[in-house]
Amino acid sequence: DGARKGQAVLSGVGLVGRVIEAGNHTSRVLLVTDINSRVPIIVEDSRQHAIMAGDNGAQPVLMHMPPDSQIASGARIITSGQGGIFPQGLPVGRVVIDENGSYRVELFSDFDRLIHVRIIDRPDDPNLQEGSPRALD
């Protein structure tokens, strides 16, 4: 049905993962909760960039933030678009702070109830396509 490696996978409410293999009849999806998953995100209200890393648990951890980061519990997380895999602005979840003071993400998607998902492409940049208009020198 046109699924290709690298496409984003969403439930009706948020990011689920990305296609890592696509065949004629089946595809494999790397879930955002998987220990091998890394997703560039942005905290919507503060514009703070971070990496959401799966740890095989229900709530991925936020990494690579400045040491003085102060992110409010409940802040909405979206994809940043950095890295070229996920389009910018896909809903991911909300920040929660665990008992150790680590920032985690309570995902919008309920992985225990997934039945159908959407697979989307990152829109191509028309400025990078062959035959696009050239800037005047």
MIKEZA-443883 format. One record per atom (N, C-alpha, C): z, x negated, y negated; atom name. Coordinates in Angstrom, 2 decimals. Example, Ala and Ser with C-alpha at 12.3 -4.5 7.8 and 13.67 -1.06 7.14 Angstrom:
# residues 2
+---------+---------+---------+-------+
!       Z !       X !       Y ! atomo !
+---------+---------+---------+-------+
!    7.80 !  -13.19 !    5.69 !     N !
!    7.80 !  -12.30 !    4.50 !    CA !
!    7.80 !  -13.20 !    3.30 !     C !
!    7.08 !  -12.85 !    2.25 !     N !
!    7.14 !  -13.67 !    1.06 !    CA !
!    7.87 !  -12.90 !   -0.03 !     C !
+---------+---------+---------+-------+
This chain:
# residues 137
+---------+---------+---------+-------+
!       Z !       X !       Y ! atomo !
+---------+---------+---------+-------+
!    0.00 !   -0.81 !    1.21 !     N !
!    0.00 !    0.00 !    0.00 !    CA !
!    0.00 !   -0.85 !   -1.26 !     C !
!   -0.34 !   -2.12 !   -1.15 !     N !
!   -0.44 !   -2.96 !   -2.33 !    CA !
!    0.79 !   -3.78 !   -2.66 !     C !
!    1.81 !   -3.76 !   -1.81 !     N !
!    3.00 !   -4.57 !   -2.08 !    CA !
!    2.62 !   -6.05 !   -1.99 !     C !
!    3.13 !   -6.83 !   -2.96 !     N !
!    2.84 !   -8.27 !   -2.99 !    CA !
!    4.12 !   -9.05 !   -3.25 !     C !
!    4.13 !  -10.26 !   -2.78 !     N !
!    5.26 !  -11.16 !   -2.98 !    CA !
!    5.55 !  -11.29 !   -4.47 !     C !
!    6.84 !  -11.20 !   -4.81 !     N !
!    7.27 !  -11.38 !   -6.19 !    CA !
!    7.48 !  -10.10 !   -6.97 !     C !
!    7.05 !   -8.97 !   -6.44 !     N !
!    7.21 !   -7.71 !   -7.16 !    CA !
!    8.68 !   -7.27 !   -7.17 !     C !
!    9.09 !   -6.64 !   -8.27 !     N !
!   10.45 !   -6.13 !   -8.41 !    CA !
!   10.60 !   -4.83 !   -7.62 !     C !
!   11.79 !   -4.62 !   -7.06 !     N !
!   12.08 !   -3.43 !   -6.27 !    CA !
!   13.25 !   -2.70 !   -6.93 !     C !
!   13.06 !   -1.41 !   -7.23 !     N !
!   14.08 !   -0.61 !   -7.90 !    CA !
!   14.37 !    0.66 !   -7.13 !     C !
!   15.61 !    1.12 !   -7.25 !     N !
!   15.95 !    2.46 !   -6.80 !    CA !
!   15.70 !    3.38 !   -7.99 !     C !
!   16.13 !    4.60 !   -7.91 !     N !
!   15.97 !    5.51 !   -9.03 !    CA !
!   16.82 !    5.15 !  -10.23 !     C !
!   17.85 !    4.30 !  -10.03 !     N !
!   18.78 !    4.01 !  -11.13 !    CA !
!   18.88 !    2.54 !  -11.50 !     C !
!   18.38 !    1.63 !  -10.67 !     N !
!   18.53 !    0.23 !  -11.03 !    CA !
!   17.86 !   -0.72 !  -10.06 !     C !
!   17.96 !   -2.01 !  -10.40 !     N !
!   17.34 !   -3.09 !   -9.64 !    CA !
!   17.96 !   -3.21 !   -8.26 !     C !
!   17.10 !   -3.42 !   -7.25 !     N !
!   17.53 !   -3.59 !   -5.87 !    CA !
!   17.24 !   -5.02 !   -5.40 !     C !
!   16.09 !   -5.57 !   -5.79 !     N !
!   15.71 !   -6.92 !   -5.36 !    CA !
!   14.28 !   -7.20 !   -5.69 !     C !
!   13.67 !   -8.10 !   -4.87 !     N !
!   12.26 !   -8.44 !   -5.06 !    CA !
!   11.60 !   -8.67 !   -3.71 !     C !
!   10.31 !   -8.40 !   -3.65 !     N !
!    9.54 !   -8.58 !   -2.42 !    CA !
!    9.38 !  -10.08 !   -2.18 !     C !
!    9.76 !  -10.55 !   -0.97 !     N !
!    9.60 !  -11.97 !   -0.65 !    CA !
!    8.52 !  -12.21 !    0.41 !     C !
!    8.15 !  -11.15 !    1.14 !     N !
!    7.04 !  -11.20 !    2.09 !    CA !
!    6.38 !   -9.85 !    2.12 !     C !
!    5.06 !   -9.85 !    2.22 !     N !
!    4.33 !   -8.58 !    2.30 !    CA !
!    3.26 !   -8.69 !    3.38 !     C !
!    3.28 !   -7.74 !    4.29 !     N !
!    2.30 !   -7.70 !    5.37 !    CA !
!    1.45 !   -6.45 !    5.26 !     C !
!    0.69 !   -6.16 !    6.31 !     N !
!   -0.18 !   -4.99 !    6.30 !    CA !
!    0.60 !   -3.68 !    6.37 !     C !
!    1.74 !   -3.69 !    7.07 !     N !
!    2.49 !   -2.46 !    7.29 !    CA !
!    3.95 !   -2.53 !    6.84 !     C !
!    4.45 !   -3.71 !    6.61 !     N !
!    5.86 !   -3.87 !    6.22 !    CA !
!    6.00 !   -4.95 !    5.16 !     C !
!    7.10 !   -4.90 !    4.45 !     N !
!    7.45 !   -5.92 !    3.47 !    CA !
!    8.92 !   -6.25 !    3.61 !     C !
!    9.29 !   -7.47 !    3.23 !     N !
!   10.70 !   -7.87 !    3.22 !    CA !
!   11.15 !   -8.00 !    1.78 !     C !
!   12.37 !   -7.51 !    1.53 !     N !
!   12.94 !   -7.51 !    0.19 !    CA !
!   14.20 !   -8.36 !    0.18 !     C !
!   14.29 !   -9.29 !   -0.77 !     N !
!   15.52 !  -10.05 !   -0.98 !    CA !
!   16.38 !   -9.23 !   -1.93 !     C !
!   17.50 !   -8.73 !   -1.41 !     N !
!   18.39 !   -7.89 !   -2.22 !    CA !
!   19.13 !   -8.73 !   -3.26 !     C !
!   19.47 !   -8.13 !   -4.38 !     N !
!   20.20 !   -8.85 !   -5.43 !    CA !
!   21.59 !   -9.25 !   -4.97 !     C !
!   22.10 !   -8.65 !   -3.91 !     N !
!   23.41 !   -9.00 !   -3.37 !    CA !
!   23.35 !  -10.19 !   -2.40 !     C !
!   22.16 !  -10.59 !   -1.97 !     N !
!   21.99 !  -11.67 !   -1.01 !    CA !
!   22.43 !  -13.00 !   -1.62 !     C !
!   23.00 !  -13.87 !   -0.80 !     N !
!   23.49 !  -15.16 !   -1.27 !    CA !
!   22.37 !  -16.05 !   -1.83 !     C !
!   21.13 !  -15.78 !   -1.47 !     N !
!   19.98 !  -16.55 !   -1.96 !    CA !
!   19.38 !  -15.97 !   -3.23 !     C !
!   19.92 !  -14.87 !   -3.72 !     N !
!   19.34 !  -14.20 !   -4.89 !    CA !
!   19.92 !  -14.73 !   -6.20 !     C !
!   19.03 !  -14.96 !   -7.16 !     N !
!   19.39 !  -15.33 !   -8.52 !    CA !
!   18.51 !  -14.52 !   -9.46 !     C !
!   19.14 !  -13.82 !  -10.40 !     N !
!   18.40 !  -12.97 !  -11.33 !    CA !
!   18.83 !  -13.31 !  -12.76 !     C !
!   17.87 !  -13.73 !  -13.61 !     N !
!   18.22 !  -13.95 !  -15.02 !    CA !
!   18.50 !  -12.61 !  -15.70 !     C !
!   19.67 !  -12.50 !  -16.31 !     N !
!   20.06 !  -11.23 !  -16.93 !    CA !
!   20.49 !  -11.47 !  -18.38 !     C !
!   20.69 !  -10.36 !  -19.05 !     N !
!   21.22 !  -10.40 !  -20.41 !    CA !
!   22.24 !   -9.27 !  -20.53 !     C !
!   23.34 !   -9.57 !  -21.21 !     N !
!   24.35 !   -8.55 !  -21.48 !    CA !
!   23.83 !   -7.80 !  -22.70 !     C !
!   23.60 !   -6.51 !  -22.53 !     N !
!   22.87 !   -5.74 !  -23.54 !    CA !
!   23.52 !   -5.74 !  -24.92 !     C !
!   24.83 !   -5.56 !  -25.01 !     N !
!   25.44 !   -5.44 !  -26.34 !    CA !
!   25.64 !   -6.78 !  -27.05 !     C !
!   25.88 !   -7.86 !  -26.30 !     N !
!   26.14 !   -9.15 !  -26.94 !    CA !
!   24.94 !  -10.09 !  -26.91 !     C !
!   23.90 !   -9.74 !  -26.18 !     N !
!   22.70 !  -10.56 !  -26.02 !    CA !
!   23.00 !  -11.88 !  -25.32 !     C !
!   24.11 !  -11.95 !  -24.59 !     N !
!   24.51 !  -13.14 !  -23.84 !    CA !
!   23.65 !  -13.28 !  -22.60 !     C !
!   23.02 !  -14.43 !  -22.41 !     N !
!   22.21 !  -14.69 !  -21.22 !    CA !
!   23.09 !  -15.26 !  -20.11 !     C !
!   22.74 !  -14.96 !  -18.86 !     N !
!   23.45 !  -15.49 !  -17.70 !    CA !
!   22.54 !  -15.35 !  -16.48 !     C !
!   23.03 !  -15.85 !  -15.37 !     N !
!   22.36 !  -15.69 !  -14.09 !    CA !
!   23.28 !  -14.85 !  -13.20 !     C !
!   22.72 !  -13.80 !  -12.63 !     N !
!   23.47 !  -12.99 !  -11.68 !    CA !
!   23.15 !  -13.53 !  -10.29 !     C !
!   24.19 !  -13.99 !   -9.58 !     N !
!   24.02 !  -14.60 !   -8.27 !    CA !
!   24.66 !  -13.73 !   -7.20 !     C !
!   23.90 !  -13.42 !   -6.17 !     N !
!   24.44 !  -12.69 !   -5.05 !    CA !
!   25.37 !  -13.56 !   -4.22 !     C !
!   26.36 !  -12.95 !   -3.59 !     N !
!   27.28 !  -13.69 !   -2.71 !    CA !
!   27.53 !  -12.92 !   -1.42 !     C !
!   26.60 !  -12.09 !   -1.04 !     N !
!   26.67 !  -11.24 !    0.14 !    CA !
!   27.76 !  -10.17 !    0.04 !     C !
!   28.29 !   -9.97 !   -1.15 !     N !
!   29.27 !   -8.91 !   -1.39 !    CA !
!   28.62 !   -7.79 !   -2.18 !     C !
!   29.38 !   -6.79 !   -2.49 !     N !
!   28.86 !   -5.62 !   -3.20 !    CA !
!   28.66 !   -5.88 !   -4.69 !     C !
!   29.37 !   -6.89 !   -5.25 !     N !
!   29.30 !   -7.15 !   -6.69 !    CA !
!   28.90 !   -8.60 !   -6.94 !     C !
!   27.63 !   -8.84 !   -7.30 !     N !
!   27.21 !  -10.21 !   -7.61 !    CA !
!   28.01 !  -10.79 !   -8.78 !     C !
!   28.04 !  -12.11 !   -8.85 !     N !
!   28.81 !  -12.82 !   -9.88 !    CA !
!   27.88 !  -13.29 !  -11.00 !     C !
!   28.40 !  -13.34 !  -12.23 !     N !
!   27.65 !  -13.88 !  -13.36 !    CA !
!   27.98 !  -15.36 !  -13.49 !     C !
!   26.93 !  -16.19 !  -13.59 !     N !
!   27.10 !  -17.64 !  -13.67 !    CA !
!   26.33 !  -18.20 !  -14.87 !     C !
!   26.61 !  -19.47 !  -15.15 !     N !
!   25.90 !  -20.24 !  -16.17 !    CA !
!   26.01 !  -19.62 !  -17.56 !     C !
!   27.25 !  -19.25 !  -17.90 !     N !
!   27.54 !  -18.73 !  -19.24 !    CA !
!   28.33 !  -19.80 !  -19.98 !     C !
!   28.24 !  -19.82 !  -21.31 !     N !
!   29.08 !  -20.76 !  -22.07 !    CA !
!   30.55 !  -20.52 !  -21.76 !     C !
!   31.38 !  -21.58 !  -21.77 !     N !
!   32.79 !  -21.44 !  -21.41 !    CA !
!   33.56 !  -20.46 !  -22.30 !     C !
!   33.12 !  -20.28 !  -23.53 !     N !
!   33.84 !  -19.40 !  -24.46 !    CA !
!   33.32 !  -17.96 !  -24.44 !     C !
!   32.55 !  -17.61 !  -23.42 !     N !
!   31.97 !  -16.26 !  -23.33 !    CA !
!   33.06 !  -15.21 !  -23.22 !     C !
!   32.94 !  -14.19 !  -24.02 !     N !
!   33.86 !  -13.05 !  -23.98 !    CA !
!   33.01 !  -11.80 !  -23.80 !     C !
!   32.86 !  -11.38 !  -22.57 !     N !
!   32.05 !  -10.21 !  -22.26 !    CA !
!   32.99 !   -9.07 !  -21.91 !     C !
!   32.77 !   -7.94 !  -22.54 !     N !
!   33.64 !   -6.78 !  -22.32 !    CA !
!   33.35 !   -6.14 !  -20.97 !     C !
!   34.41 !   -5.74 !  -20.30 !     N !
!   34.26 !   -4.99 !  -19.07 !    CA !
!   33.53 !   -3.68 !  -19.39 !     C !
!   32.55 !   -3.34 !  -18.58 !     N !
!   31.77 !   -2.13 !  -18.81 !    CA !
!   30.48 !   -2.38 !  -19.56 !     C !
!   30.26 !   -3.61 !  -20.04 !     N !
!   29.01 !   -3.92 !  -20.75 !    CA !
!   27.83 !   -3.77 !  -19.81 !     C !
!   26.74 !   -3.22 !  -20.32 !     N !
!   25.55 !   -2.96 !  -19.50 !    CA !
!   24.74 !   -4.24 !  -19.33 !     C !
!   24.25 !   -4.46 !  -18.11 !     N !
!   23.45 !   -5.63 !  -17.75 !    CA !
!   22.02 !   -5.19 !  -17.48 !     C !
!   21.06 !   -5.94 !  -18.07 !     N !
!   19.63 !   -5.70 !  -17.81 !    CA !
!   18.96 !   -7.04 !  -17.49 !     C !
!   17.77 !   -6.98 !  -16.91 !     N !
!   17.03 !   -8.22 !  -16.66 !    CA !
!   16.56 !   -8.79 !  -17.98 !     C !
!   16.54 !  -10.14 !  -18.06 !     N !
!   16.16 !  -10.80 !  -19.31 !    CA !
!   14.66 !  -11.06 !  -19.41 !     C !
!   13.97 !  -11.08 !  -18.27 !     N !
!   12.55 !  -11.40 !  -18.29 !    CA !
!   12.29 !  -12.90 !  -18.19 !     C !
!   13.32 !  -13.72 !  -18.29 !     N !
!   13.16 !  -15.17 !  -18.16 !    CA !
!   12.79 !  -15.52 !  -16.72 !     C !
!   12.00 !  -16.54 !  -16.56 !     N !
!   11.63 !  -16.99 !  -15.22 !    CA !
!   10.38 !  -16.35 !  -14.66 !     C !
!    9.94 !  -15.25 !  -15.26 !     N !
!    8.67 !  -14.67 !  -14.87 !    CA !
!    8.66 !  -13.79 !  -13.64 !     C !
!    9.80 !  -13.56 !  -12.99 !     N !
!    9.81 !  -12.73 !  -11.78 !    CA !
!   10.01 !  -11.26 !  -12.13 !     C !
!   11.05 !  -10.96 !  -12.90 !     N !
!   11.37 !   -9.58 !  -13.24 !    CA !
!   10.96 !   -9.28 !  -14.67 !     C !
!   10.41 !   -8.10 !  -14.92 !     N !
!   10.14 !   -7.70 !  -16.31 !    CA !
!   11.45 !   -7.58 !  -17.09 !     C !
!   11.37 !   -7.74 !  -18.38 !     N !
!   12.54 !   -7.60 !  -19.23 !    CA !
!   12.98 !   -6.14 !  -19.31 !     C !
!   14.30 !   -5.92 !  -19.29 !     N !
!   14.86 !   -4.60 !  -19.56 !    CA !
!   15.11 !   -3.70 !  -18.37 !     C !
!   14.95 !   -4.20 !  -17.15 !     N !
!   15.25 !   -3.36 !  -15.99 !    CA !
!   16.76 !   -3.18 !  -15.88 !     C !
!   17.24 !   -1.96 !  -15.65 !     N !
!   18.68 !   -1.74 !  -15.54 !    CA !
!   19.23 !   -2.39 !  -14.26 !     C !
!   20.40 !   -3.02 !  -14.38 !     N !
!   21.00 !   -3.72 !  -13.25 !    CA !
!   22.37 !   -3.14 !  -12.92 !     C !
!   23.29 !   -3.13 !  -13.89 !     N !
!   24.64 !   -2.65 !  -13.63 !    CA !
!   25.54 !   -2.83 !  -14.83 !     C !
!   26.85 !   -2.83 !  -14.57 !     N !
!   27.86 !   -3.01 !  -15.62 !    CA !
!   28.81 !   -4.13 !  -15.23 !     C !
!   29.30 !   -4.84 !  -16.23 !     N !
!   30.23 !   -5.95 !  -16.02 !    CA !
!   31.59 !   -5.42 !  -15.58 !     C !
!   32.15 !   -6.06 !  -14.57 !     N !
!   33.54 !   -5.84 !  -14.19 !    CA !
!   34.19 !   -7.21 !  -14.10 !     C !
!   35.49 !   -7.26 !  -14.39 !     N !
!   36.22 !   -8.52 !  -14.31 !    CA !
!   37.17 !   -8.41 !  -13.13 !     C !
!   37.01 !   -9.34 !  -12.17 !     N !
!   37.84 !   -9.26 !  -10.96 !    CA !
!   39.23 !   -9.85 !  -11.20 !     C !
!   40.08 !   -9.83 !  -10.16 !     N !
!   41.46 !  -10.28 !  -10.29 !    CA !
!   41.58 !  -11.76 !  -10.61 !     C !
!   40.51 !  -12.55 !  -10.36 !     N !
!   40.51 !  -13.98 !  -10.68 !    CA !
!   39.96 !  -14.27 !  -12.07 !     C !
!   39.57 !  -13.22 !  -12.79 !     N !
!   38.99 !  -13.40 !  -14.12 !    CA !
!   37.50 !  -13.70 !  -14.11 !     C !
!   36.86 !  -13.61 !  -12.95 !     N !
!   35.42 !  -13.84 !  -12.85 !    CA !
!   34.65 !  -12.60 !  -13.29 !     C !
!   33.53 !  -12.85 !  -13.94 !     N !
!   32.65 !  -11.74 !  -14.33 !    CA !
!   31.76 !  -11.39 !  -13.15 !     C !
!   31.78 !  -10.12 !  -12.78 !     N !
!   30.95 !   -9.60 !  -11.70 !    CA !
!   30.15 !   -8.42 !  -12.20 !     C !
!   29.20 !   -7.97 !  -11.40 !     N !
!   28.35 !   -6.86 !  -11.79 !    CA !
!   28.50 !   -5.72 !  -10.79 !     C !
!   28.93 !   -4.57 !  -11.30 !     N !
!   28.93 !   -3.35 !  -10.50 !    CA !
!   27.52 !   -2.77 !  -10.63 !     C !
!   26.77 !   -2.84 !   -9.56 !     N !
!   25.35 !   -2.46 !   -9.59 !    CA !
!   25.19 !   -0.95 !   -9.75 !     C !
!   24.14 !   -0.56 !  -10.47 !     N !
!   23.82 !    0.86 !  -10.60 !    CA !
!   23.35 !    1.43 !   -9.27 !     C !
!   22.60 !    0.65 !   -8.49 !     N !
!   22.06 !    1.13 !   -7.21 !    CA !
!   23.14 !    1.17 !   -6.15 !     C !
!   23.15 !    2.23 !   -5.37 !     N !
!   24.07 !    2.37 !   -4.25 !    CA !
!   23.30 !    1.98 !   -2.99 !     C !
!   23.53 !    0.77 !   -2.51 !     N !
!   22.78 !    0.23 !   -1.39 !    CA !
!   23.06 !    0.98 !   -0.09 !     C !
!   24.17 !    1.67 !    0.01 !     N !
!   24.49 !    2.43 !    1.21 !    CA !
!   23.72 !    3.74 !    1.29 !     C !
!   23.09 !    4.16 !    0.21 !     N !
!   22.40 !    5.45 !    0.18 !    CA !
!   20.91 !    5.33 !   -0.14 !     C !
!   20.37 !    4.11 !   -0.11 !     N !
!   18.96 !    3.92 !   -0.42 !    CA !
!   18.06 !    4.54 !    0.65 !     C !
!   17.11 !    5.31 !    0.21 !     N !
!   16.10 !    5.87 !    1.13 !    CA !
!   14.72 !    5.45 !    0.64 !     C !
!   14.46 !    5.67 !   -0.64 !     N !
!   13.17 !    5.33 !   -1.23 !    CA !
!   13.39 !    4.34 !   -2.37 !     C !
!   12.43 !    3.44 !   -2.54 !     N !
!   12.47 !    2.50 !   -3.65 !    CA !
!   11.11 !    2.49 !   -4.34 !     C !
!   11.11 !    1.96 !   -5.54 !     N !
!    9.86 !    1.75 !   -6.28 !    CA !
!    9.59 !    0.25 !   -6.33 !     C !
!    8.34 !   -0.13 !   -6.21 !     N !
!    7.93 !   -1.53 !   -6.33 !    CA !
!    7.06 !   -1.62 !   -7.57 !     C !
!    7.43 !   -2.51 !   -8.48 !     N !
!    6.67 !   -2.62 !   -9.73 !    CA !
!    6.22 !   -4.05 !   -9.97 !     C !
!    5.15 !   -4.18 !  -10.72 !     N !
!    4.61 !   -5.47 !  -11.14 !    CA !
!    5.14 !   -5.84 !  -12.51 !     C !
!    5.22 !   -7.10 !  -12.74 !     N !
!    5.47 !   -7.57 !  -14.10 !    CA !
!    4.13 !   -7.47 !  -14.83 !     C !
!    4.10 !   -6.86 !  -16.01 !     N !
!    2.82 !   -6.74 !  -16.72 !    CA !
!    2.27 !   -8.12 !  -17.06 !     C !
!    0.97 !   -8.27 !  -16.89 !     N !
!    0.33 !   -9.54 !  -17.25 !    CA !
!    0.31 !   -9.70 !  -18.76 !     C !
!    0.46 !  -10.93 !  -19.20 !     N !
!    0.37 !  -11.24 !  -20.62 !    CA !
!   -1.11 !  -11.32 !  -20.99 !     C !
!   -1.61 !  -10.42 !  -21.84 !     N !
!   -3.03 !  -10.42 !  -22.17 !    CA !
!   -3.45 !  -11.71 !  -22.87 !     C !
!   -2.53 !  -12.45 !  -23.45 !     N !
!   -2.87 !  -13.70 !  -24.12 !    CA !
!   -3.13 !  -14.83 !  -23.14 !     C !
!   -2.75 !  -14.64 !  -21.88 !     N !
!   -2.95 !  -15.68 !  -20.88 !    CA !
!   -4.11 !  -15.38 !  -19.95 !     C !
!   -4.74 !  -14.23 !  -20.11 !     N !
!   -5.85 !  -13.86 !  -19.25 !    CA !
!   -7.13 !  -14.56 !  -19.69 !     C !
!   -7.96 !  -14.86 !  -18.71 !     N !
!   -9.23 !  -15.46 !  -18.98 !    CA !
!  -10.10 !  -14.50 !  -19.80 !     C !
!  -10.78 !  -15.01 !  -20.79 !     N !
!  -11.64 !  -14.18 !  -21.61 !    CA !
!  -10.92 !  -13.47 !  -22.73 !     C !
!   -9.64 !  -13.78 !  -22.96 !     N !
!   -8.93 !  -13.13 !  -24.07 !    CA !
!   -9.39 !  -13.75 !  -25.39 !     C !
!   -9.29 !  -13.00 !  -26.48 !     N !
!   -9.73 !  -13.52 !  -27.77 !    CA !
!   -8.99 !  -14.80 !  -28.12 !     C !
!   -9.68 !  -15.74 !  -28.75 !     N !
!   -9.09 !  -17.01 !  -29.13 !    CA !
!   -8.63 !  -16.96 !  -30.58 !     C !
!   -7.58 !  -17.72 !  -30.84 !     N !
!   -7.11 !  -17.82 !  -32.22 !    CA !
!   -8.11 !  -18.65 !  -33.02 !     C !
!   -8.24 !  -18.31 !  -34.30 !     N !
!   -9.12 !  -19.07 !  -35.18 !    CA !
!   -8.49 !  -20.41 !  -35.51 !     C !
!   -9.30 !  -21.46 !  -35.50 !     N !
!   -8.80 !  -22.80 !  -35.86 !    CA !
!   -8.80 !  -23.02 !  -37.35 !     C !
+---------+---------+---------+-------+
